[in-house]
Structures are given as C-alpha cells and as structure tokens.
C-alpha cells in the first residue's frame, strides 16, 4: 500500500510540475551567491527525460561541428526564477549551471539583460522514500517573446542527507548533477537545430 501511495504521489508531483505556470513562491537564481568551490563537474546523462542515480555516467556532448559551435556561441541563456526549490538547494544548482554553460560555450545573462536568446524556467519538487530522496525537475525553454520551444524533464534519485526529508535531504552533488544534465540536454537540443 505504501509503495502504491508513493507512486501515486510521484506521478501527481510530476503532473503538477509539468502543468506549472504560476511564478508564485519563486527563487531568483541571480540572488543566490554560489558557495566557493561548488562548480565541480559531475557525470551527466543525455536525453530529454531521465531517471538517474549518482553513479550513472555518460559522455558529455561536445561542440564538434562548426554549425553547432556557432549556434552555441550565439546563445545567450537567461535562467528565470526557480519554482519549488529551497535557497539551499538552488545555490549549488545555479553555480553548476553557470560552470557547465561556460564549459559548453553558452553565455548566461542576468535577469535584466535584454539580449537573451532563450529563457530557461525550472520547476522542482522532492519525494522521499526510505533512505533515498528523488528530485523531480522540469525545465521549459522559451524564446524572448514567451513562446515555449522545448522541455527538459527528469528525476534524480540519491541517498538522503541525514535523517531529514524534502529539500534538507538533498545533497549539493544531486543538484549539481541536475544542472550538468540540464545544460548538456539544452546544448544537444540546440545542436540538433532547435535554436528556435
């Protein structure tokens, strides 16, 4: 019965995140100062939707063609306020988004920059089950006019930190891995001609 309830809650959380359009209770990534030394590179997986564990590894996409390199160089990505994540969980995520974007040749711009070519909006929730916590995430990619161009979603399951539940149980490495995966999937989409 407990397993069925957890599965039902998980599906409802994923559906709620997918339909989320309200910017209430948001966290502006530009207001978070990343912790020193938090921009370490972690393995990432590819794909639009993924369930991963901390030990999953896959080669990161590379900018191998001139057209792809040019598309990435022209990209100016703005990260909109995050919905659902705590300040403590968002700090390592935003720091790693910055580091990974730089590695991939994508320029991140601030919330007041009018030159953004894409806007990334993220919606997050957690689900604790036993000694593990799963972070469920949905990223919508918009053009500057507000038209949704692409969606990146998935979940990352990892051992809980301490004996807590929810966001306090999420390790910084889990959020860093989500950031790596997000930027890798975003650049793969751009490279496949999805620049909008």
N, C-alpha and C positions, 0 to 999 in steps of 0.2 A: 504494500500500500504506500509506504514512504517513497519508494522508487517511482511509482506512478505519479505521486504528487509532485516530486522534484522534476520529473519530465514535463508535466503539465505547466509548472511554474516557469521552467526553462523556455518552453515554446511560447508562453504568453509574454515573457520578457522580450524574446526575440521579435515577436509581432509588434509589441509596443514600441520597441526601438525602431523598427522598420517604418512605422507609421508616424514617428515623432516629427512634428513640425513646430512645436512650441519652444521658444527660446527662453522660457521661464527657468529659473534656477541654473543659470549657465556660469561657466568659468571662462574668463578671457585668458587665453594662453599667454598673451603679451604681459599680463600682470604677474605671472609666475616667474620667479628667478630660479633658474635651474641650479641644483646643487653642484658644487665643484666636483669635477671628475666623473660626472654621471653620463658622459657621452661616449660610453664604450660600445663597441659594435658587437651585436649578438647575432647568431644564426637566424635566418629568416626562411620562410617558405613562400612559394608563389601560388597565385590563384586568386579568384575573386572571393571565394568563401572558404574558410579553412578552420579546422579544429586541430590545434597543435599542442604539443607538450614541450616543456623547456629543452628537451634533448633532441627535438626534431631539427635536422639541418638540411639545407638545400643550397645549391649555388645561387648567389645573388645575381640578378640581371645586370648586364653591363651595356654601356652605350657603345655598341660595336659598329654601327653604320653611320655614315655622315648625316643622313637624314634624321636619324634618331637623336644624334648628338645635337643637331641644330634645333630640333623640337624641344629638347630638354633645356638648352641654353636660352631659348626664348621664353620659357615658362617662368612665371612669377606667381608663386603659390601663396595665398593668404589663408591662414588657419583661423577659422571663426571660433567664437567661444564654444567650449565643450559643454555638453549636456550630460549630467548624471555622474561624472567622476568627481571625487573629492580633490581638494587642493593638493594634498599629499600624494595622491596617485597621479595627478596631472603633471606634477613637476618633472619626474623622470621621463614621462611620455613626451612632453614638449621639448625637453632638452635633446632627447634622442631624435625627434622629428627634425630638429634643426641640423644635427650632426649628419644624419642619414641623407637628408635632402642635399646638403653640401657635397657629400660623397658622390651622389648621383648626378650632380650638376644642375640641380633645381634651386632657384633663388626663392627664399621665403621672404615675404614682405609683411610689414606691420598692418594692423587693422585700419589705419588711416591712409595707407598708400593707395592711390587711385590707379596705379599701373598694373594691378593684379590681373593675370590672365585666367586664373582659376581660384575658386574658393572651396576650401575643404571644411565640411561641418561634421563633427563627430558626436555620436550618441553612445553612452556606455551604461552598463549595469553589471552587477556581480551576482553570482549564485554560489553558495557554499554547500558542499556535500561531503560529509565525513571530514577527512583531513585535507581536502582539496577545495580550492576556490576557482571558479571559472569566471573570466571577464568576457562579456559579450559586447561586441562593438559593431557599429555601423557608421561608415563614412560616406557622405554624399559629396560628389564633386559637382560644383556649379560653375557656370560662366559668370562674368561680372554682371550680367543682366538678371541673374537669378534663375536661369534655366538649368535644371538638373541634367548633367551629361553622363554621369557614371555613378555606380555604387560599389563600394568595397565593404564586405562584412565578414565576420567570422567570430571565433571564440578561442580563448587561450586558457587552458586548464593547467594549474600549477599547485604544488603543496601550499597550504595556508601558512602565513607567518604567525607564529604564536598560537594561542587558543581562541582567537577572535574570529568574527565572521564579517562579511561585507568588505568595504574598502580597506579597513585596517589590516585585513588578512592578505592583501595583495602586495607582493614583493615588487620593488622597483624594477627588477630584471624582467618581470612579466610585462610591465607597461613599456619598457624599452624594446622588448621583442615585438610587441604590437606596433610600435612606431616604425621599426625596421620593416616589418611586413607591409605596413600601410604604404610607405614610400616606395618600396620595391614594386608593389602592385600598381601604384599610381604611375610610376615610370614605365612599367611594362605596358600599361594601357596607352600611355602617350606614344610609346614606341610603335604600337600596333595601329597608329593612325587615329587615335581617339582624342586628339587635341581639340576637338570641338570646332 
